[in-house]
Amino acid sequence: MKRFEEKHPLAIRWFHWINLPVLTMMIWSGLMIYWANDVYRVGWGDTTVLKFFPQSFYEALNLPYRLAYGMALHFFFMWLFAINGVLYVLYTVFSGEWRYLVPNRRSFSEAIQVLLHDLRLRRTHLPRRKFNGAQQIAYTAVILMGAGSLLTGIAIYKPTQFAWLCTLLGGYQAARFEHFWLTIGYVLFIIVHVIQVFRAGWNNFRAMITGFEVVPMEETGHEHR
């Protein structure tokens, strides 16, 4: 026997799905801006192991020579990104949802167990909860990354008007470097997130659309929320 069990409130689902296209457009427009001064690479001295990004990458995505367009898009979607993020944080605080999202003293050890399970080095399943330790750490980290992106973005957009912020972040070049690597962090998070969604299956994905998941009756009494 199976039953439907509520998992994600409507507000959480809205914030999640709004953030998906907004963050995508932020990354897309950010690449248009970065193209004008793509200085970052992995290497040493005159030796480059990996460059972010080759000219062929920009040309394949039709990104070069669109700096003004990219800046206009970036600043427009920045407001949506910021408003959606602030409303999300306020909702989790006042609704009590933060209790399921914020890591606790067992989250880090549980995250290791989740990793071992994903690598097939641990056979037994962890107790079923709304968010496991790895998810709590990852989702909280993304919220902090969002705040970091806004602060570093303001610092490199208005380095004179917000000189105190720019100085606090280590200067203009440091703020730009931090902004860039936060973006790389989003891309890595999205890749891992999508992989985990496929691994979890349709039931987990459906819960983020409808708010409910199908639960076997014998699991009903387990800790979930």
SEMI-793263 format. One record per residue (C-alpha): x, y, z; chain; residue in three letters. Coordinates in steps of 0.05 Angstrom, whole numbers, plus 5000, padded with zeros to 4 digits. Layout:
BEGIN
x=X; y=Y; z=Z; mol=A; type=ALA
...
END
This chain:
BEGIN
x=5000; y=5000; z=5000; mol=A; type=MET
x=5022; y=5070; z=4984; mol=A; type=LYS
x=4998; y=5140; z=5002; mol=A; type=ARG
x=5012; y=5212; z=4982; mol=A; type=PHE
x=5051; y=5252; z=5033; mol=A; type=GLU
x=5063; y=5327; z=5030; mol=A; type=GLU
x=5136; y=5346; z=5021; mol=A; type=LYS
x=5146; y=5416; z=4991; mol=A; type=HIS
x=5100; y=5476; z=5006; mol=A; type=PRO
x=5074; y=5516; z=4946; mol=A; type=LEU
x=5119; y=5576; z=4962; mol=A; type=ALA
x=5182; y=5534; z=4963; mol=A; type=ILE
x=5164; y=5505; z=4895; mol=A; type=ARG
x=5151; y=5573; z=4866; mol=A; type=TRP
x=5217; y=5601; z=4891; mol=A; type=PHE
x=5253; y=5540; z=4863; mol=A; type=HIS
x=5223; y=5543; z=4794; mol=A; type=TRP
x=5228; y=5618; z=4787; mol=A; type=ILE
x=5302; y=5615; z=4806; mol=A; type=ASN
x=5317; y=5564; z=4751; mol=A; type=LEU
x=5307; y=5609; z=4690; mol=A; type=PRO
x=5331; y=5671; z=4727; mol=A; type=VAL
x=5397; y=5639; z=4748; mol=A; type=LEU
x=5405; y=5611; z=4678; mol=A; type=THR
x=5398; y=5681; z=4648; mol=A; type=MET
x=5446; y=5709; z=4699; mol=A; type=MET
x=5499; y=5659; z=4679; mol=A; type=ILE
x=5485; y=5668; z=4605; mol=A; type=TRP
x=5489; y=5744; z=4607; mol=A; type=SER
x=5549; y=5740; z=4654; mol=A; type=GLY
x=5587; y=5702; z=4600; mol=A; type=LEU
x=5573; y=5758; z=4551; mol=A; type=MET
x=5603; y=5807; z=4600; mol=A; type=ILE
x=5662; y=5762; z=4618; mol=A; type=TYR
x=5680; y=5754; z=4544; mol=A; type=TRP
x=5702; y=5827; z=4541; mol=A; type=ALA
x=5759; y=5812; z=4591; mol=A; type=ASN
x=5767; y=5737; z=4598; mol=A; type=ASP
x=5830; y=5736; z=4639; mol=A; type=VAL
x=5822; y=5674; z=4683; mol=A; type=TYR
x=5857; y=5608; z=4671; mol=A; type=ARG
x=5887; y=5548; z=4706; mol=A; type=VAL
x=5962; y=5546; z=4699; mol=A; type=GLY
x=6028; y=5577; z=4721; mol=A; type=TRP
x=6074; y=5628; z=4689; mol=A; type=GLY
x=6066; y=5625; z=4614; mol=A; type=ASP
x=6037; y=5555; z=4617; mol=A; type=THR
x=5961; y=5549; z=4611; mol=A; type=THR
x=5927; y=5483; z=4627; mol=A; type=VAL
x=5856; y=5508; z=4621; mol=A; type=LEU
x=5830; y=5575; z=4597; mol=A; type=LYS
x=5761; y=5603; z=4614; mol=A; type=PHE
x=5739; y=5602; z=4557; mol=A; type=PHE
x=5766; y=5592; z=4486; mol=A; type=PRO
x=5740; y=5638; z=4431; mol=A; type=GLN
x=5706; y=5579; z=4398; mol=A; type=SER
x=5663; y=5571; z=4460; mol=A; type=PHE
x=5637; y=5643; z=4455; mol=A; type=TYR
x=5625; y=5637; z=4380; mol=A; type=GLU
x=5588; y=5571; z=4387; mol=A; type=ALA
x=5539; y=5603; z=4436; mol=A; type=LEU
x=5536; y=5669; z=4398; mol=A; type=ASN
x=5564; y=5707; z=4458; mol=A; type=LEU
x=5620; y=5753; z=4432; mol=A; type=PRO
x=5609; y=5826; z=4416; mol=A; type=TYR
x=5546; y=5830; z=4457; mol=A; type=ARG
x=5574; y=5865; z=4519; mol=A; type=LEU
x=5521; y=5920; z=4524; mol=A; type=ALA
x=5465; y=5869; z=4513; mol=A; type=TYR
x=5495; y=5823; z=4565; mol=A; type=GLY
x=5500; y=5879; z=4616; mol=A; type=MET
x=5428; y=5900; z=4605; mol=A; type=ALA
x=5404; y=5828; z=4614; mol=A; type=LEU
x=5449; y=5817; z=4675; mol=A; type=HIS
x=5424; y=5878; z=4712; mol=A; type=PHE
x=5351; y=5863; z=4696; mol=A; type=PHE
x=5353; y=5791; z=4720; mol=A; type=PHE
x=5397; y=5811; z=4779; mol=A; type=MET
x=5336; y=5846; z=4810; mol=A; type=TRP
x=5293; y=5784; z=4800; mol=A; type=LEU
x=5348; y=5740; z=4829; mol=A; type=PHE
x=5356; y=5785; z=4890; mol=A; type=ALA
x=5281; y=5793; z=4903; mol=A; type=ILE
x=5267; y=5719; z=4895; mol=A; type=ASN
x=5325; y=5702; z=4941; mol=A; type=GLY
x=5305; y=5751; z=4995; mol=A; type=VAL
x=5232; y=5728; z=4994; mol=A; type=LEU
x=5256; y=5655; z=4997; mol=A; type=TYR
x=5299; y=5669; z=5059; mol=A; type=VAL
x=5243; y=5708; z=5092; mol=A; type=LEU
x=5193; y=5652; z=5078; mol=A; type=TYR
x=5238; y=5598; z=5106; mol=A; type=THR
x=5250; y=5639; z=5169; mol=A; type=VAL
x=5178; y=5658; z=5184; mol=A; type=PHE
x=5147; y=5591; z=5162; mol=A; type=SER
x=5197; y=5550; z=5202; mol=A; type=GLY
x=5222; y=5514; z=5139; mol=A; type=GLU
x=5293; y=5534; z=5158; mol=A; type=TRP
x=5292; y=5478; z=5210; mol=A; type=ARG
x=5295; y=5427; z=5154; mol=A; type=TYR
x=5345; y=5465; z=5111; mol=A; type=LEU
x=5399; y=5491; z=5159; mol=A; type=VAL
x=5454; y=5441; z=5175; mol=A; type=PRO
x=5456; y=5415; z=5246; mol=A; type=ASN
x=5508; y=5376; z=5286; mol=A; type=ARG
x=5494; y=5311; z=5250; mol=A; type=ARG
x=5490; y=5339; z=5179; mol=A; type=SER
x=5565; y=5335; z=5164; mol=A; type=PHE
x=5573; y=5263; z=5186; mol=A; type=SER
x=5509; y=5245; z=5150; mol=A; type=GLU
x=5534; y=5280; z=5086; mol=A; type=ALA
x=5594; y=5233; z=5087; mol=A; type=ILE
x=5547; y=5173; z=5092; mol=A; type=GLN
x=5506; y=5200; z=5034; mol=A; type=VAL
x=5569; y=5207; z=4992; mol=A; type=LEU
x=5590; y=5136; z=5009; mol=A; type=LEU
x=5520; y=5111; z=4990; mol=A; type=HIS
x=5522; y=5148; z=4924; mol=A; type=ASP
x=5590; y=5118; z=4909; mol=A; type=LEU
x=5561; y=5049; z=4926; mol=A; type=ARG
x=5608; y=5041; z=4984; mol=A; type=LEU
x=5550; y=5040; z=5034; mol=A; type=ARG
x=5492; y=4993; z=5023; mol=A; type=ARG
x=5443; y=5012; z=5078; mol=A; type=THR
x=5398; y=5072; z=5067; mol=A; type=HIS
x=5397; y=5131; z=5114; mol=A; type=LEU
x=5332; y=5147; z=5152; mol=A; type=PRO
x=5283; y=5181; z=5105; mol=A; type=ARG
x=5278; y=5255; z=5119; mol=A; type=ARG
x=5256; y=5316; z=5081; mol=A; type=LYS
x=5329; y=5337; z=5068; mol=A; type=PHE
x=5389; y=5294; z=5085; mol=A; type=ASN
x=5454; y=5323; z=5112; mol=A; type=GLY
x=5486; y=5331; z=5043; mol=A; type=ALA
x=5425; y=5369; z=5017; mol=A; type=GLN
x=5423; y=5414; z=5079; mol=A; type=GLN
x=5496; y=5433; z=5069; mol=A; type=ILE
x=5488; y=5443; z=4993; mol=A; type=ALA
x=5424; y=5484; z=4996; mol=A; type=TYR
x=5449; y=5528; z=5052; mol=A; type=THR
x=5515; y=5538; z=5014; mol=A; type=ALA
x=5476; y=5561; z=4952; mol=A; type=VAL
x=5438; y=5613; z=4993; mol=A; type=ILE
x=5505; y=5640; z=5019; mol=A; type=LEU
x=5533; y=5638; z=4949; mol=A; type=MET
x=5473; y=5680; z=4926; mol=A; type=GLY
x=5488; y=5732; z=4978; mol=A; type=ALA
x=5561; y=5731; z=4958; mol=A; type=GLY
x=5543; y=5740; z=4884; mol=A; type=SER
x=5501; y=5801; z=4900; mol=A; type=LEU
x=5555; y=5833; z=4943; mol=A; type=LEU
x=5612; y=5820; z=4895; mol=A; type=THR
x=5568; y=5841; z=4837; mol=A; type=GLY
x=5553; y=5908; z=4870; mol=A; type=ILE
x=5627; y=5918; z=4886; mol=A; type=ALA
x=5650; y=5909; z=4814; mol=A; type=ILE
x=5591; y=5947; z=4785; mol=A; type=TYR
x=5599; y=6009; z=4830; mol=A; type=LYS
x=5670; y=6004; z=4858; mol=A; type=PRO
x=5673; y=6079; z=4873; mol=A; type=THR
x=5604; y=6088; z=4904; mol=A; type=GLN
x=5613; y=6024; z=4944; mol=A; type=PHE
x=5687; y=6031; z=4957; mol=A; type=ALA
x=5680; y=6005; z=5028; mol=A; type=TRP
x=5648; y=5941; z=5002; mol=A; type=LEU
x=5701; y=5934; z=4948; mol=A; type=CYS
x=5756; y=5943; z=4999; mol=A; type=THR
x=5723; y=5893; z=5046; mol=A; type=LEU
x=5723; y=5841; z=4990; mol=A; type=LEU
x=5797; y=5852; z=4977; mol=A; type=GLY
x=5793; y=5904; z=4921; mol=A; type=GLY
x=5762; y=5907; z=4852; mol=A; type=TYR
x=5803; y=5850; z=4821; mol=A; type=GLN
x=5791; y=5805; z=4881; mol=A; type=ALA
x=5716; y=5819; z=4880; mol=A; type=ALA
x=5714; y=5802; z=4805; mol=A; type=ARG
x=5752; y=5738; z=4817; mol=A; type=PHE
x=5705; y=5718; z=4873; mol=A; type=GLU
x=5644; y=5735; z=4830; mol=A; type=HIS
x=5671; y=5691; z=4774; mol=A; type=PHE
x=5685; y=5630; z=4818; mol=A; type=TRP
x=5617; y=5636; z=4851; mol=A; type=LEU
x=5588; y=5629; z=4782; mol=A; type=THR
x=5630; y=5567; z=4769; mol=A; type=ILE
x=5603; y=5541; z=4835; mol=A; type=GLY
x=5531; y=5550; z=4810; mol=A; type=TYR
x=5547; y=5511; z=4747; mol=A; type=VAL
x=5577; y=5454; z=4787; mol=A; type=LEU
x=5518; y=5454; z=4835; mol=A; type=PHE
x=5468; y=5451; z=4778; mol=A; type=ILE
x=5505; y=5393; z=4745; mol=A; type=ILE
x=5507; y=5353; z=4810; mol=A; type=VAL
x=5435; y=5373; z=4826; mol=A; type=HIS
x=5409; y=5348; z=4759; mol=A; type=VAL
x=5448; y=5283; z=4766; mol=A; type=ILE
x=5419; y=5272; z=4835; mol=A; type=GLN
x=5349; y=5287; z=4810; mol=A; type=VAL
x=5356; y=5232; z=4758; mol=A; type=PHE
x=5384; y=5185; z=4810; mol=A; type=ARG
x=5327; y=5198; z=4858; mol=A; type=ALA
x=5275; y=5184; z=4805; mol=A; type=GLY
x=5207; y=5210; z=4784; mol=A; type=TRP
x=5176; y=5209; z=4854; mol=A; type=ASN
x=5226; y=5260; z=4880; mol=A; type=ASN
x=5218; y=5305; z=4818; mol=A; type=PHE
x=5142; y=5301; z=4822; mol=A; type=ARG
x=5145; y=5325; z=4894; mol=A; type=ALA
x=5178; y=5391; z=4870; mol=A; type=MET
x=5121; y=5400; z=4820; mol=A; type=ILE
x=5060; y=5377; z=4859; mol=A; type=THR
x=5085; y=5383; z=4930; mol=A; type=GLY
x=5071; y=5310; z=4945; mol=A; type=PHE
x=5109; y=5245; z=4940; mol=A; type=GLU
x=5086; y=5173; z=4941; mol=A; type=VAL
x=5106; y=5137; z=5005; mol=A; type=VAL
x=5099; y=5063; z=5022; mol=A; type=PRO
x=5054; y=5055; z=5082; mol=A; type=MET
x=5108; y=5021; z=5123; mol=A; type=GLU
x=5150; y=5085; z=5119; mol=A; type=GLU
x=5095; y=5131; z=5143; mol=A; type=THR
x=5119; y=5133; z=5214; mol=A; type=GLY
x=5191; y=5151; z=5197; mol=A; type=HIS
x=5220; y=5220; z=5209; mol=A; type=GLU
x=5205; y=5263; z=5149; mol=A; type=HIS
x=5194; y=5336; z=5165; mol=A; type=ARG
END
